[in-house]
């Protein structure tokens, strides 16, 4: 969902070049094509688009770019697409999932192929295009898996994902013993945080907040203003009412073990 309330997505084919598009559609069904991929900026996008805290959207393509191995791209609110990174096999190839923006502000993702062993990578990339390879998946028989399909970040700070192949089980396809895939976690040292089911609301609205270790919470503030009321539903879930005087900014929760802050600002709507 974009900041305008419309839904945004990609097609892996079609468009004037036959290699994919970016589109938006409103809740009432009004459809608009925003962009046609052209090989230079990428081709065959596979994953979801990510609305970043900077107001731009980010995504990946499975092919296209400088070496036809896929790209990471940025889409501005005015519809301008730029390439942040073209994969070169050494740093990965052919991502088949979108990106996530972690609590440190960086974008994280996976490539299905490429890397040191050719079986995919986990990477981070800044919004100005600096890419860092975090992990190279080993061979098909590795217990960690091979050929990953994307990431999500849990509120405990760790990343989780799945792989198509690898793991300790064999004989899962017609090509021989390549492993049946894994569910994996990745810890890059990011601490716990809280996130919102919907990161916006009017004064008086009840917002839903997800986290870890929320039992015993003593305070919830919206950009420094205490919540009108809050209720700890469970250890991972709080409901809090947006208070009068609240402005757009971070939401902070005080727990018995410390203070947790939202991974994105909460927007107070007029």
VEXTOR-746494 format. One line per field, with one value per atom (N, C-alpha, C, CB): atom name; x, z, y. Coordinates in steps of 0.02 Angstrom, whole numbers, always signed. Atoms other than C-alpha are relative to their C-alpha. Glycine has a CB too. Layout:
N
site = [CA;...];
x = [X;...];
z = [Z;...];
y = [Y;...];
% end
This chain:
270
site = [N;CA;C;CB;N;CA;C;CB;N;CA;C;CB;N;CA;C;CB;N;CA;C;CB;N;CA;C;CB;N;CA;C;CB;N;CA;C;CB;N;CA;C;CB;N;CA;C;CB;N;CA;C;CB;N;CA;C;CB;N;CA;C;CB;N;CA;C;CB;N;CA;C;CB;N;CA;C;CB;N;CA;C;CB;N;CA;C;CB;N;CA;C;CB;N;CA;C;CB;N;CA;C;CB;N;CA;C;CB;N;CA;C;CB;N;CA;C;CB;N;CA;C;CB;N;CA;C;CB;N;CA;C;CB;N;CA;C;CB;N;CA;C;CB;N;CA;C;CB;N;CA;C;CB;N;CA;C;CB;N;CA;C;CB;N;CA;C;CB;N;CA;C;CB;N;CA;C;CB;N;CA;C;CB;N;CA;C;CB;N;CA;C;CB;N;CA;C;CB;N;CA;C;CB;N;CA;C;CB;N;CA;C;CB;N;CA;C;CB;N;CA;C;CB;N;CA;C;CB;N;CA;C;CB;N;CA;C;CB;N;CA;C;CB;N;CA;C;CB;N;CA;C;CB;N;CA;C;CB;N;CA;C;CB;N;CA;C;CB;N;CA;C;CB;N;CA;C;CB;N;CA;C;CB;N;CA;C;CB;N;CA;C;CB;N;CA;C;CB;N;CA;C;CB;N;CA;C;CB;N;CA;C;CB;N;CA;C;CB;N;CA;C;CB;N;CA;C;CB;N;CA;C;CB;N;CA;C;CB;N;CA;C;CB;N;CA;C;CB;N;CA;C;CB;N;CA;C;CB;N;CA;C;CB;N;CA;C;CB;N;CA;C;CB;N;CA;C;CB;N;CA;C;CB;N;CA;C;CB;N;CA;C;CB;N;CA;C;CB;N;CA;C;CB;N;CA;C;CB;N;CA;C;CB;N;CA;C;CB;N;CA;C;CB;N;CA;C;CB;N;CA;C;CB;N;CA;C;CB;N;CA;C;CB;N;CA;C;CB;N;CA;C;CB;N;CA;C;CB;N;CA;C;CB;N;CA;C;CB;N;CA;C;CB;N;CA;C;CB;N;CA;C;CB;N;CA;C;CB;N;CA;C;CB;N;CA;C;CB;N;CA;C;CB;N;CA;C;CB;N;CA;C;CB;N;CA;C;CB;N;CA;C;CB;N;CA;C;CB;N;CA;C;CB;N;CA;C;CB;N;CA;C;CB;N;CA;C;CB;N;CA;C;CB;N;CA;C;CB;N;CA;C;CB;N;CA;C;CB;N;CA;C;CB;N;CA;C;CB;N;CA;C;CB;N;CA;C;CB;N;CA;C;CB;N;CA;C;CB;N;CA;C;CB;N;CA;C;CB;N;CA;C;CB;N;CA;C;CB;N;CA;C;CB;N;CA;C;CB;N;CA;C;CB;N;CA;C;CB;N;CA;C;CB;N;CA;C;CB;N;CA;C;CB;N;CA;C;CB;N;CA;C;CB;N;CA;C;CB;N;CA;C;CB;N;CA;C;CB;N;CA;C;CB;N;CA;C;CB;N;CA;C;CB;N;CA;C;CB;N;CA;C;CB;N;CA;C;CB;N;CA;C;CB;N;CA;C;CB;N;CA;C;CB;N;CA;C;CB;N;CA;C;CB;N;CA;C;CB;N;CA;C;CB;N;CA;C;CB;N;CA;C;CB;N;CA;C;CB;N;CA;C;CB;N;CA;C;CB;N;CA;C;CB;N;CA;C;CB;N;CA;C;CB;N;CA;C;CB;N;CA;C;CB;N;CA;C;CB;N;CA;C;CB;N;CA;C;CB;N;CA;C;CB;N;CA;C;CB;N;CA;C;CB;N;CA;C;CB;N;CA;C;CB;N;CA;C;CB;N;CA;C;CB;N;CA;C;CB;N;CA;C;CB;N;CA;C;CB;N;CA;C;CB;N;CA;C;CB;N;CA;C;CB;N;CA;C;CB;N;CA;C;CB;N;CA;C;CB;N;CA;C;CB;N;CA;C;CB;N;CA;C;CB;N;CA;C;CB;N;CA;C;CB;N;CA;C;CB;N;CA;C;CB;N;CA;C;CB;N;CA;C;CB;N;CA;C;CB;N;CA;C;CB;N;CA;C;CB;N;CA;C;CB;N;CA;C;CB;N;CA;C;CB;N;CA;C;CB;N;CA;C;CB;N;CA;C;CB;N;CA;C;CB;N;CA;C;CB;N;CA;C;CB;N;CA;C;CB;N;CA;C;CB;N;CA;C;CB;N;CA;C;CB;N;CA;C;CB;N;CA;C;CB;N;CA;C;CB;N;CA;C;CB;N;CA;C;CB;N;CA;C;CB;N;CA;C;CB;N;CA;C;CB;N;CA;C;CB;N;CA;C;CB;N;CA;C;CB;N;CA;C;CB;N;CA;C;CB;N;CA;C;CB;N;CA;C;CB;N;CA;C;CB;N;CA;C;CB;N;CA;C;CB;N;CA;C;CB;N;CA;C;CB;N;CA;C;CB;N;CA;C;CB;N;CA;C;CB;N;CA;C;CB;N;CA;C;CB;N;CA;C;CB;N;CA;C;CB;N;CA;C;CB;N;CA;C;CB;N;CA;C;CB;N;CA;C;CB;N;CA;C;CB;N;CA;C;CB;N;CA;C;CB;N;CA;C;CB;N;CA;C;CB;N;CA;C;CB;N;CA;C;CB;N;CA;C;CB;N;CA;C;CB;N;CA;C;CB;N;CA;C;CB;N;CA;C;CB;N;CA;C;CB;N;CA;C;CB;N;CA;C;CB;N;CA;C;CB;N;CA;C;CB;N;CA;C;CB;N;CA;C;CB;N;CA;C;CB;N;CA;C;CB;N;CA;C;CB;N;CA;C;CB;N;CA;C;CB;N;CA;C;CB;N;CA;C;CB;N;CA;C;CB;N;CA;C;CB;N;CA;C;CB;N;CA;C;CB;N;CA;C;CB;N;CA;C;CB;N;CA;C;CB;N;CA;C;CB;N;CA;C;CB;N;CA;C;CB];
x = [+42;+0;+44;-47;-38;+68;-27;-1;+21;+55;-65;+54;+62;-91;-59;+7;+53;-191;-12;-62;+7;-178;+46;+16;-41;-106;+47;-45;-51;+55;+27;+57;-28;+127;+37;-55;-38;+227;-29;+75;+14;+195;+67;-51;-65;+335;+6;+9;-1;+287;-47;-19;+45;+186;+30;-62;-23;+198;+24;+56;-18;+262;+62;+11;-60;+426;-7;+59;+12;+351;+38;+15;-43;+464;-20;+72;+24;+358;-18;+51;+24;+274;-5;-68;+21;+240;-69;+52;+68;+57;-26;-47;+37;-60;-74;+15;+72;-243;-32;-20;+35;-362;-48;-37;+47;-483;-65;-16;+61;-623;+13;-26;-14;-533;+29;-60;-31;-454;+73;-5;-66;-298;+42;-7;-47;-145;+66;+9;-68;+13;+49;+8;-47;+160;+63;+16;-67;+313;+5;+55;-16;+370;+75;-19;-71;+533;+32;+9;-33;+664;+68;+9;-64;+808;+53;+26;-51;+922;-16;+5;+22;+822;-22;-57;+20;+781;-53;-24;+51;+664;-25;+28;+29;+547;+1;+38;+4;+513;-43;-28;+34;+458;-32;+49;+22;+432;-45;+59;+41;+325;+41;-34;-32;+364;+0;-36;-7;+421;-6;+68;+4;+365;+48;-73;-52;+517;-19;+67;+11;+522;+16;+41;-17;+595;-53;+67;+55;+432;+5;-4;-8;+503;-17;+73;+10;+464;+62;-64;-58;+598;-21;+55;+15;+598;+59;-61;-53;+700;-27;+28;+18;+701;+43;+8;-35;+750;+52;-50;-46;+840;+10;-27;-14;+899;+56;-62;-57;+1025;+62;+11;-62;+1206;+21;+54;-21;+1238;-59;+50;+61;+1057;-8;+0;+6;+1067;-45;+70;+47;+939;+24;-13;-15;+930;-37;-19;+39;+876;-17;+39;+20;+774;-40;-41;+39;+692;-53;+46;+55;+523;-20;-61;+20;+488;-75;+36;+72;+312;-24;-19;+19;+315;+8;+42;-4;+347;+67;-50;-67;+533;+34;+42;-36;+629;+75;-27;-73;+816;+28;+32;-33;+934;+47;+38;-47;+1018;+59;-36;-53;+1118;-17;+13;+6;+1145;+43;+22;-37;+1196;+49;-49;-55;+1357;+20;+60;-12;+1347;+44;+32;-43;+1488;-39;+63;+40;+1370;-72;-1;+66;+1218;-28;-46;+33;+1102;-73;+37;+70;+916;-40;-1;+44;+822;-71;+1;+68;+650;-48;-2;+43;+578;+16;+9;-10;+559;+47;-66;-44;+649;-39;+38;+28;+618;+44;-6;-40;+671;+4;-32;-11;+747;+1;+65;+2;+752;+61;-5;-57;+923;-6;+64;+12;+848;+24;+32;-25;+939;-53;+65;+43;+850;+37;-18;-30;+880;-38;-1;+31;+848;+43;-17;-37;+906;+4;-33;-3;+964;-6;+65;+12;+912;+63;-57;-63;+1077;+58;-4;-58;+1252;+31;-18;-39;+1372;+58;-44;-61;+1529;-12;+30;+13;+1446;-54;-20;+50;+1315;-70;+20;+64;+1171;-39;+11;+39;+1112;+36;-64;-30;+1153;-54;+45;+38;+1082;+40;-12;-35;+1122;-37;+10;+31;+1090;+19;+21;-15;+1082;-30;-28;+25;+1066;-43;+58;+44;+940;+39;-51;-40;+1085;+40;+47;-27;+1140;+62;+13;-59;+1283;-21;+35;+20;+1264;+55;-17;-46;+1344;-26;+9;+19;+1341;+11;+41;-3;+1302;+15;-65;-7;+1297;-4;-53;+2;+1335;-24;+70;+25;+1231;+47;-71;-46;+1338;-33;+23;+26;+1304;-68;+49;+67;+1139;-8;-20;+4;+1182;+12;+50;-12;+1216;-61;+20;+55;+1113;-35;+25;+30;+1082;-49;+54;+44;+996;+34;-61;-24;+1017;-60;+40;+51;+917;-56;-30;+48;+827;-53;+36;+59;+659;-20;-58;+18;+666;+4;-69;-9;+666;-59;+65;+41;+558;+38;-71;-32;+617;-51;+33;+42;+540;+14;+15;-11;+518;+53;-65;-58;+656;+65;+4;-58;+775;+30;+51;-30;+819;-40;+4;+32;+781;-17;+45;+19;+692;-16;-61;+13;+675;-3;+52;+4;+658;+45;-73;-37;+760;-36;+73;+33;+701;+34;+1;-38;+840;+47;+39;-46;+971;-34;+29;+25;+948;+23;-76;-26;+973;-41;+1;+40;+834;+19;-76;-20;+875;-58;+59;+46;+787;-67;-10;+62;+661;-19;+5;+19;+663;+28;+24;-19;+691;+73;-43;-70;+869;+49;+15;-45;+938;-6;+71;+2;+979;+25;+41;-20;+977;-27;-23;+28;+886;-68;+46;+70;+707;-12;-44;+9;+739;+1;-64;-7;+753;-40;+74;+19;+682;+60;-66;-61;+827;-10;+57;-2;+863;+68;-16;-62;+995;+2;+6;-8;+1059;+58;+13;-53;+1154;+11;-18;-12;+1150;-50;+67;+51;+993;-43;-43;+37;+897;-75;+16;+73;+712;-30;-30;+34;+589;-75;+25;+72;+402;-19;-40;+26;+303;-75;+23;+72;+127;-35;-15;+40;-8;-16;-65;+9;-54;+36;-77;-42;+75;-29;+67;+31;-51;-69;-4;+67;-211;-14;-7;+21;-311;+2;-70;+6;-317;-64;-2;+57;-433;-3;-62;+0;-397;+39;+29;-36;-343;+49;-49;-50;-179;+25;+59;-23;-111;+76;-35;-73;+72;+26;+26;-31;+176;+70;+2;-66;+332;+18;+5;-23;+423;+12;+65;-11;+421;-40;+72;+41;+277;-38;-48;+34;+203;+32;+3;-24;+217;+17;+61;-12;+226;-30;-29;+22;+213;-17;+54;+14;+202;+3;+49;-1;+163;-5;-57;+2;+203;+2;+58;+1;+168;+39;-73;-44;+313;+5;-24;-9;+331;-64;+34;+64;+145;-29;-50;+26;+74;-65;-10;+61;-60;-59;+6;+60;-238;-14;-60;+6;-247;+36;-75;-30;-163;-17;+76;+14;-193;+48;-73;-43;-67;-45;+57;+43;-166;+37;-24;-43;-22;+72;-12;-70;+166;+28;+42;-23;+182;-47;+9;+52;+33;-30;-55;+30;-27;-48;+55;+44;-175;+8;-74;-9;-150;-40;+75;+41;-259;+42;-59;-39;-181;-26;-6;+23;-187;-7;+49;+4;-238;+69;-55;-65;-84;+56;+17;-52;+10;+16;-23;-23;+112;+38;+44;-36;+196;+70;+3;-65;+350;+3;+17;-7;+413;-47;+71;+37;+308;+49;-61;-46;+400;-39;+46;+31;+351;+50;-29;-44;+426;-20;-4;+13;+439;+45;+14;-42;+515;+74;-25;-70;+674;+31;+4;-29;+696;-52;+56;+42;+627;+4;+19;+5;+568;-28;-43;+22;+546;-23;+56;+26;+449;+52;-59;-48;+544;-14;-2;+16;+454;-41;-40;+40;+371;-74;+15;+73;+185;-26;-31;+27;+91;-68;-6;+64;-47;-38;+11;+40;-182;-45;-43;+43;-284;-72;+3];
z = [+0;+0;+0;+60;+3;-48;+48;-70;-44;+50;-24;+7;+27;-64;+10;-73;-13;-8;-54;+14;+55;-175;+12;-68;-4;-192;-60;+1;+52;-292;-8;+17;+12;-374;-66;+1;+62;-518;-37;+14;+40;-661;-27;-58;+22;-714;-76;+27;+73;-898;-23;-31;+27;-1013;-3;+40;+12;-1043;-71;+49;+70;-1202;-21;-11;+17;-1192;+16;+37;-15;-1132;+59;-59;-54;-979;+68;-14;-66;-840;+7;+50;-13;-771;+75;-33;-67;-611;-9;+33;+5;-580;+68;-32;-62;-451;-14;+28;+6;-418;+64;-14;-58;-302;+27;-17;-32;-183;-40;+71;+41;-305;-67;-10;+61;-448;-58;-22;+53;-547;-9;+15;+13;-628;-41;-38;+36;-686;-8;+36;+11;-766;+11;-72;-18;-695;-41;+73;+31;-781;-39;+53;+40;-917;+8;-75;-6;-881;-69;+39;+64;-1017;-4;-14;-4;-977;+38;-71;-33;-925;+74;-33;-69;-766;+32;+4;-25;-749;-43;+71;+35;-814;+45;-67;-36;-743;+76;-17;-72;-570;+32;+18;-30;-450;+68;+10;-69;-276;+9;+45;-18;-187;+1;+68;-9;-183;+74;-41;-70;-19;+3;+30;-13;+38;+56;+18;-49;+128;+42;-35;-43;+268;-34;+64;+35;+144;-51;-35;+45;+43;-69;-8;+64;-106;+7;-25;+0;-156;-30;-40;+22;-183;-19;+54;+21;-271;-35;-46;+35;-365;-65;+45;+61;-538;-5;-62;+7;-579;-55;-13;+57;-739;-18;-62;+21;-833;+40;+7;-31;-775;-42;+70;+38;-828;-28;+43;+22;-840;-7;+50;+6;-855;+57;-66;-59;-679;+54;+29;-47;-596;+29;+55;-28;-510;+66;-50;-52;-355;-27;+69;+28;-408;+50;-63;-40;-333;-43;+31;+33;-382;+42;-11;-37;-332;-3;-29;+2;-294;-67;+55;+65;-465;-56;-15;+51;-556;-34;-50;+30;-593;+29;+13;-21;-586;-12;-38;+6;-553;+26;+38;-23;-531;+57;-59;-55;-362;-7;+66;+5;-402;-54;+67;+47;-544;+26;-72;-27;-484;-51;+21;+44;-554;+11;+10;-16;-495;+62;-58;-59;-369;+62;-9;-56;-258;-2;+1;+4;-308;-70;+49;+65;-455;+8;-51;+8;-494;+65;-31;-58;-338;-19;+35;+14;-329;+54;-7;-53;-183;+8;+67;-12;-130;+58;+13;-53;+5;+64;-22;-63;+188;+25;+53;-32;+277;+74;-11;-69;+443;+47;+6;-52;+606;-2;+67;+8;+558;-61;-5;+58;+404;-66;+11;+61;+278;-30;+13;+35;+149;-2;-71;+0;+159;-49;+71;+47;+31;-14;-64;+19;-49;-76;+29;+71;-220;-3;-34;+6;-281;-23;-50;+25;-372;+16;-77;-8;-372;+69;-15;-61;-231;-8;+58;+1;-188;-26;+68;+18;-214;-53;+61;+53;-344;+23;-49;-27;-228;+37;+45;-30;-173;+56;+25;-51;-51;+42;-32;-38;+86;-3;+76;+7;+62;+35;-74;-21;+131;-50;+73;+45;+30;+30;-72;-24;+83;-53;+20;+48;+1;-50;+36;+51;-90;-42;+33;+46;-167;+21;-62;-23;-61;+22;+58;-13;-64;+37;-66;-39;+61;+0;+73;-4;+45;+72;-50;-70;+218;+5;+36;-6;+183;-69;+47;+61;+40;+18;-33;-14;+42;-29;-27;+24;+27;-53;+58;+53;-86;+20;-13;-8;-104;+62;-61;-57;+40;+67;-10;-61;+167;+46;-15;-48;+326;+0;+71;+0;+302;-58;-5;+57;+135;-59;+19;+62;-41;-38;-43;+41;-158;+43;-51;-45;-37;-36;+49;+28;-66;+37;+1;-32;+38;+75;-20;-72;+217;+31;+15;-41;+355;+65;+13;-64;+516;+56;-1;-59;+679;+48;+35;-48;+819;+52;+35;-43;+913;-32;+15;+35;+786;-51;+49;+45;+692;-66;+33;+64;+510;-6;-59;+13;+454;-75;+43;+70;+282;-16;-43;+23;+180;-61;-16;+61;+48;-37;+17;+41;-95;+8;-73;-3;-77;+60;-66;-56;+46;+61;+16;-59;+222;+4;+3;-11;+286;-35;+74;+35;+187;-74;+7;+69;+15;-44;-4;+49;-143;-3;+17;+3;-155;-69;+46;+68;-342;-48;-19;+50;-502;-21;-60;+21;-519;+50;-8;-47;-370;+70;-24;-70;-189;+9;+42;-8;-169;+63;-60;-61;-5;-12;+30;+6;+29;+22;+41;-21;+89;+75;-28;-71;+257;+18;+18;-30;+369;+41;+44;-34;+433;+35;-51;-33;+548;-11;+76;+9;+530;+53;-71;-52;+673;-20;+70;+17;+621;+57;-64;-59;+796;+11;-5;-11;+781;+60;-63;-61;+943;-10;+51;+4;+980;-14;+65;+16;+920;-2;-69;+8;+897;-70;+55;+65;+736;+3;-55;+0;+690;-53;-12;+50;+602;-56;+30;+46;+519;+31;-13;-32;+549;-4;-31;+2;+548;+32;-73;-29;+631;+27;+56;-26;+695;+77;-25;-72;+874;+21;+23;-23;+969;-30;-14;+32;+855;+43;-71;-35;+931;-49;+30;+44;+853;+30;-10;-21;+859;-8;-43;-1;+905;+15;+53;-8;+888;+29;-67;-30;+988;+34;+50;-37;+1101;+73;-32;-70;+1292;+24;+13;-16;+1310;+66;-56;-64;+1468;+53;+22;-52;+1611;-24;+30;+26;+1499;+46;-71;-46;+1603;-35;+52;+35;+1469;-75;+23;+72;+1286;-18;-34;+19;+1209;-76;+31;+71;+1037;-8;-27;+8;+996;+64;-58;-65;+1182;+38;-9;-33;+1221;+23;-47;-25;+1334;-34;+75;+30;+1255;+46;-15;-40;+1312;+43;-45;-36;+1362;-40;+11;+36;+1320;+37;-7;-29;+1349;-29;-12;+22;+1341;-12;+53;+17;+1250;+11;-73;-12;+1253;-1;-53;-5;+1268;-64;+19;+65;+1083;-31;-48;+31;+1059;+50;-30;-41;+1131;-43;+29;+31;+1088;+38;+1;-32;+1121;-37;+2;+29;+1092;-12;+46;+19;+999;+40;-77;-45;+1122;-35;+58;+23;+1093;+9;+39;-3;+1056;-30;+70;+30;+976;-70;-4;+67;+820;-31;+2;+34;+690;+28;-76;-29;+759;+28;+54;-26;+851;+57;+23;-57;+968;+44;-22;-47;+1123;+53;+34;-51;+1241;+54;-32;-57;+1414;+31;+53;-27;+1471;+61;-54;-58;+1628;-17;+35;+18;+1530;-41;-39;+38;+1436;-42;-44;+43;+1306;-71;+5;+69;+1134;-42;-8;+45;+988;-66;-11;+64;+826;-54;-20;+55;+669;-52;-32;+43;+574;+42;-65;-35;+631;-8;-25;+4;+671;-25;+69;+30;+564;+31;-76;-28;+654;-55;+63;+56;+525;+24;-31;-20;+525;+9;-51];
y = [-59;+0;+62;+0;-62;+170;+52;+27;-54;+331;+32;+52;-26;+377;-47;+14;+49;+224;-50;+36;+48;+135;-60;+33;+61;-41;-1;-64;+1;-62;-70;+50;+66;-217;-3;-52;+11;-290;-60;-11;+60;-411;-24;+15;+28;-528;-1;-70;-3;-515;+55;-68;-49;-407;+70;+2;-67;-221;+8;+18;-13;-141;-38;+74;+38;-238;-74;+28;+70;-402;-28;-40;+24;-411;+27;+19;-18;-340;+73;-17;-68;-186;+13;+12;-21;-88;+32;+50;-27;-45;+21;-52;-13;+27;-9;+71;+8;-6;+25;-74;-27;+86;-52;+65;+46;+1;-5;+23;+2;+45;-32;+71;+37;-44;+40;-32;-39;+98;-21;+76;+29;+25;+48;-68;-43;+123;-35;+68;+25;+57;+58;-30;-53;+156;-4;-4;+6;+85;-65;+3;+59;-37;-15;+10;+17;-128;-6;-66;-9;-110;-35;+73;+36;-232;+41;-16;-41;-87;+7;+71;-8;-58;-66;+50;+66;-243;-31;+6;+38;-375;-56;-29;+57;-508;+11;-63;-8;-435;-54;+70;+57;-572;+17;-56;-9;-501;+60;+6;-57;-373;+64;-12;-64;-188;+18;+54;-22;-111;+76;-23;-71;+62;+16;+22;-15;+131;+61;+13;-58;+258;+66;-6;-62;+383;+20;-7;-17;+382;-32;+72;+34;+286;-74;+8;+72;+107;-34;-20;+37;-25;-71;-1;+67;-192;-32;-1;+37;-322;-28;-57;+36;-398;-62;+45;+64;-576;+1;-55;-5;-526;+73;-40;-68;-373;+31;+42;-32;-246;-8;-26;+0;-235;-67;+25;+67;-423;-48;-29;+40;-483;-50;-38;+43;-557;+30;-13;-29;-445;+65;-48;-65;-278;+11;+55;-32;-184;+69;+4;-64;-32;+41;-12;-48;+122;+31;+55;-33;+193;+60;-48;-60;+374;+10;+62;-13;+439;+29;+47;-27;+525;-50;+61;+52;+360;-8;+13;+6;+377;-62;+64;+60;+211;+9;-63;-1;+206;-66;+60;+62;+57;+17;-34;-8;+49;-47;-13;+50;-108;-51;-35;+55;-232;-58;+21;+57;-405;-26;-56;+22;-480;-72;+45;+70;-661;-8;-37;+3;-635;+22;+44;-24;-536;-25;+76;+29;-639;+6;+33;-1;-667;-23;-45;+21;-681;-2;-68;+0;-626;-18;+69;+22;-706;+22;-75;-27;-607;+74;-38;-70;-427;+14;+34;-23;-329;+13;+63;-24;-289;+56;-58;-52;-131;-17;+71;+22;-179;+59;-40;-52;-83;+46;-32;-44;-12;+46;-40;-43;+73;-29;+65;+31;-39;-47;-38;+48;-147;-67;+25;+66;-334;-45;-31;+45;-470;-60;+35;+60;-632;-4;-64;+19;-691;-76;+26;+73;-863;-37;-12;+29;-897;+48;-13;-42;-826;-4;+71;+3;-790;-47;-22;+40;-887;-71;-4;+70;-1057;-8;-38;+3;-1012;-17;-49;+23;-1058;+54;-59;-54;-888;+36;-26;-42;-750;+34;+53;-49;-640;+65;-24;-63;-456;+56;+17;-62;-284;+54;+20;-56;-124;+63;-13;-63;+56;+33;+47;-33;+171;+43;+42;-34;+256;-50;+50;+50;+90;-37;+32;+37;+22;-70;+37;+70;-169;-37;-36;+42;-287;-72;+27;+71;-477;-24;-43;+22;-548;-74;+16;+72;-734;-32;-30;+40;-854;-70;-3;+67;-1013;-52;-9;+53;-1172;-44;-43;+44;-1322;-28;-57;+26;-1415;-44;-38;+46;-1533;+34;-57;-37;-1396;-2;+72;-1;-1401;+69;-16;-67;-1213;+9;+52;-6;-1238;+33;+39;-31;-1168;+28;-51;-34;-1053;+29;-50;-32;-936;+40;+44;-33;-852;+64;-47;-63;-692;-3;+20;-8;-630;+37;+37;-45;-557;+11;-31;-15;-474;-6;+70;+8;-531;+58;-69;-55;-404;-17;+16;+15;-497;+24;-75;-26;-418;-46;+18;+48;-577;-4;-69;+13;-618;-74;+23;+69;-776;-7;-22;+12;-855;-74;+33;+70;-1015;-9;-20;+18;-1104;-56;-23;+51;-1213;-68;+20;+63;-1344;+1;-11;+6;-1403;-29;+67;+32;-1466;-72;+4;+67;-1642;-54;-14;+50;-1729;-2;+15;+9;-1800;-25;-48;+31;-1861;+36;-73;-38;-1721;+24;+59;-17;-1696;-53;+70;+50;-1792;+4;+7;-9;-1728;-31;+73;+33;-1823;+29;+6;-18;-1793;+72;-48;-70;-1603;+31;+39;-28;-1581;+30;+52;-21;-1529;+72;-45;-69;-1351;+9;+27;-15;-1265;+62;+10;-64;-1131;+22;-5;-23;-1025;+66;+6;-65;-879;+31;-6;-37;-745;+56;+30;-51;-636;+46;-33;-48;-479;+50;+37;-41;-404;+56;+29;-51;-296;-18;+9;+13;-278;-2;+53;+2;-300;+68;-28;-62;-169;-14;+29;+10;-141;+24;+37;-20;-126;+4;-49;-13;-76;-43;+74;+34;-176;+50;-30;-56;-9;+60;+15;-51;+131;+70;-1;-66;+275;-4;+26;-2;+332;+70;-51;-65;+481;-1;+17;-5;+544;-36;+75;+40;+426;-69;+36;+66;+278;-49;+3;+53;+113;-32;-53;+30;+57;-65;+49;+66;-120;-3;-56;-1;-141;-70;+51;+66;-300;+7;-38;-1;-338;-65;+57;+58;-460;+20;-31;-15;-464;+60;+13;-59;-340;-6;+13;+9;-416;+45;-75;-45;-291;+70;-30;-67;-138;+53;+7;-53;+21;+65;+13;-63;+156;-10;+56;-4;+186;+74;-42;-70;+355;+8;+39;-17;+430;+65;+7;-57;+546;+41;+45;-31;+582;+13;+64;-12;+599;-67;+36;+64;+460;-19;+3;+26;+351;+13;-75;-10;+389;-61;+16;+62;+207;-54;-20;+57;+42;-64;+9;+65;-142;-51;-21;+55;-285;-60;-15;+56;-418;-66;+5;+58;-543;+24;-56;-19;-543;+30;-60;-25;-499;+51;-58;-41;-382;+49;-45;-54;-215;+39;+46;-49;-105;+66;-25;-65;+81;+53;+20;-53;+235;+61;+17;-60;+382;+60;+14;-54;+529;+67;+7;-69;+710;+32;+39;-33;+814;-41;+15;+42;+670;+26;-74;-18;+709;-58;+64;+54;+601;-8;+15;+14;+517;-71;+51;+68;+363;-16;-11;+25;+259;-40;-45;+32;+201;-37;+53;+42;+60;-15;-65;+14;+43;-66;+58;+67;-138;-11;-55;+14;-217;-9;-61;+13;-257;+56;-64;-55;-93;+35;-26;-41;+26;-25;+74;+22;-29;+57;-64;-53;+92;-29;+52;+24;+71;+2;+41;+2;+24;+54;-68;-57;+164;+49;-22;-49;+325;-15;+70;+5;+320;+67;-19;-61;+446;+16;-7;-21;+542;+37;+46;-27;+579;+57;-55;-56;+740;-23;+56];
% end
